[in-house]
Amino acid sequence: MRAVVYEEFDGPLEVRDVPAPEPTADGAVVRVEATGVCRSDWHGWRGHDPDITPPHVPGHEFAGVVEAVGPAVRDWTPGARVTAPFVCGCGHCAECLRGEHQVCAAQTQPGFTHDGSFAEYVLVEHADVNLVGLPDALSAVTAASLGCRFATAWRAVTSQGEAAPGEWAVVHGCGGVGLSAVMVAVAAGARVVAVDVAPDALALAAELGAEVTLDASATDSVVDAVRELTGGGAHLSVDALGSAETCANSVECLARRGRHVQVGLLPRVDGAPPVPMDVVIARELQLRGSHGMAAHAYPELLALVTAGRLRPDLLVRRRISLTDACAALPALGGGKGGGAAGITVVDRFD
């Protein structure tokens, strides 16, 4: 099969022919129809993920068709249209038995623990636990855009962030996950402040319903600006980028008893970010992480998408080929968030 491969961290990416995966006993091989280009894959390519050993095929946001299943798979047969969360639970550990597959102790992740979806085929382990059936009306490109970013933003804003109508919600970083968070927060009835340094990203955030957009490069203090705009601080703040600066800003811009949700990755290679714990104590703030979403939680999200109440398709701004992905992935490291606004999806494997 054709796949994007890198031989070393931070090294060249190229399309080459590699062996297609075989299904494990309880796994499934999916023929990839579309796959998102995500900053998490950029982190992996840079060597920030300890699970990756080159040579490696990146990619973890995908939609496609079941090609083959292992003998222990009960719920899926070839031909089914599917997607899967980027965190695949084992189905047997204590976390999975509580329904918390996104923090499974024995999780697998296509594109990280094994070769991913920048390829014609990808393996999903524990298929009965992790595959998600797609509505006929949902295109593969839109389903791939749900992948890591939109599903992560959905759970971060609604479940972990508990966004409520009339509350102020701040999103720091308007890449794919940040713009998804803007859309979800707006749909929840929150008043959204979108923070970024890229004019096109801020323009898209406004297009998606952000009440206020804030250019972080044009203010002396993002924290002061947000607190003034919101009349004393936000109820909810999401760090969708993942940097020491955005993490600290997200915490400090909160009102008393506000909620910070960390979504953007903070690799240990960059050092431990300074978190203003004095502010956390004085204002009784809540700090929460958010790590994807379990497969069993997808139906509610898919229902809102198919009903048109959420429009992840509006975030897809570029559709490229597998070959184009070799340049698109490194570009995600440019500047704060990197690349152009919106989500890029590979939908051609020539």
Secondary structure, DSSP 4 states (H G I P E B T S, - for coil): -EEEEESSTT--EEEEE-PPP---TT-EEEEEEEEEE-HHHHHHHHT--TT--SSB-----EEEEEEEE-TT--S--TT-EEE--SSBP-SSSHHHHTT-GGG-TT-B-BTTTB--SSBSEEEESSHHHH-EEPPTTS-HHHHHHIIIIIHHHHHIIIIIS---TT-EEEEE--SHHHHHHHHHHHHTT-EEEEEES-HHHHHHHHHTT-SEEEEGGGSS-HHHHHHHHTTS-EEEEEE-S--HHHHHHHHHTEEEEEEEEE-S---GGG-PPPP-HHHHHHTT-EEEE-----GGGHHHHHHHHHTTSS-GGGGEEEEEEHHHHHHHHHHTTSTTT-SSSSEEEEEE--
